[in-house]
Amino acid sequence: MRVKVELHSRVAGFLKHRCSAEEQDAFYRALERIRTAPIRHSEAIADPRVSRYMLRFFRFGSNLAIFSVNRARDVIRVCECRKCPPQRRAKGAGDGS
């Protein structure tokens, strides 16, 4: 069963003002996948700045969307989106050695 989705107003603003059209499309595609099986298609995250409880996240483009799952109400609430930190390249990767 697919769960309902609630987006925090910060999330809507992030998508509108900080994401390209391609990233917005990637967000909604990933969200549809998350709705079918939130735990299976996401990873755990603990971020006390967002919540004192364990949350889940999924990636879309170069961003993360952090959400909570309320099984009693069959609702996921996307509470924050943020840019992923740049990936550090492994030593020797891509330098021709």
C-alpha positions as CSV (number, residue, x, y, z in Angstrom):
1,M,0.0,0.0,0.0
2,R,1.3,3.5,-0.9
3,V,1.5,6.0,1.9
4,K,0.4,9.6,1.8
5,V,3.1,12.4,1.7
6,E,3.3,15.7,3.5
7,L,5.9,18.2,2.5
8,H,7.2,20.8,5.0
9,S,7.0,24.4,3.6
10,R,10.9,24.5,3.7
11,V,11.0,21.5,1.3
12,A,8.7,23.2,-1.2
13,G,10.9,26.3,-1.0
14,F,14.1,24.3,-1.5
15,L,12.7,22.5,-4.5
16,K,11.4,25.8,-6.1
17,H,14.4,28.0,-5.4
18,R,17.5,25.7,-5.1
19,C,16.8,22.9,-7.5
20,S,16.9,22.7,-11.3
21,A,13.9,21.3,-13.2
22,E,15.8,18.0,-13.6
23,E,16.4,17.8,-9.8
24,Q,12.8,18.5,-9.1
25,D,11.7,15.7,-11.5
26,A,14.3,13.4,-9.7
27,F,12.8,14.3,-6.3
28,Y,9.2,13.4,-7.4
29,R,10.4,10.2,-9.1
30,A,12.3,9.1,-5.9
31,L,9.3,10.1,-3.7
32,E,7.0,7.9,-5.7
33,R,9.4,5.0,-5.2
34,I,9.6,5.8,-1.5
35,R,5.9,5.8,-1.2
36,T,5.7,2.2,-2.2
37,A,8.2,1.0,0.5
38,P,9.6,3.8,2.6
39,I,12.0,1.7,4.6
40,R,13.3,-0.5,1.8
41,H,14.1,2.4,-0.5
42,S,15.7,4.7,2.0
43,E,18.5,4.9,4.6
44,A,18.5,5.8,8.3
45,I,19.9,9.1,9.5
46,A,20.2,10.6,13.0
47,D,20.4,14.4,12.9
48,P,19.5,16.1,16.2
49,R,19.2,19.5,14.4
50,V,16.1,18.1,12.6
51,S,14.6,15.7,15.1
52,R,15.6,13.8,18.2
53,Y,14.2,10.6,16.6
54,M,15.7,8.5,13.9
55,L,14.7,9.6,10.5
56,R,15.1,8.3,6.9
57,F,16.6,9.9,3.8
58,F,16.8,9.4,0.1
59,R,19.0,11.0,-2.6
60,F,17.8,12.9,-5.6
61,G,20.3,14.5,-8.0
62,S,23.0,16.0,-5.8
63,N,20.6,16.5,-2.8
64,L,19.1,14.6,0.2
65,A,15.5,14.6,1.3
66,I,15.0,13.7,5.0
67,F,11.7,12.3,6.1
68,S,9.8,10.6,9.0
69,V,7.5,7.7,8.7
70,N,4.2,7.5,10.7
71,R,3.0,3.9,10.2
72,A,-0.2,4.5,12.3
73,R,-1.3,7.2,9.9
74,D,0.3,5.7,6.8
75,V,2.1,9.1,6.2
76,I,5.6,10.1,5.4
77,R,6.6,13.7,6.1
78,V,9.5,15.2,4.2
79,C,10.9,17.6,6.7
80,E,14.1,18.9,5.1
81,C,16.1,18.8,1.9
82,R,19.7,19.8,1.6
83,K,22.6,19.7,-0.9
84,C,24.9,16.8,-0.5
85,P,28.4,17.6,0.5
86,P,30.9,17.3,-2.4
87,Q,32.3,13.8,-2.7
88,R,36.0,13.5,-1.9
89,R,37.9,11.7,-4.6
90,A,40.0,8.8,-3.6
91,K,43.7,9.3,-3.7
92,G,44.9,8.5,-7.2
93,A,41.4,8.4,-8.7
94,G,41.2,10.2,-12.0
95,D,44.7,11.6,-12.0
96,G,46.0,9.2,-14.6
97,S,48.0,7.0,-12.2
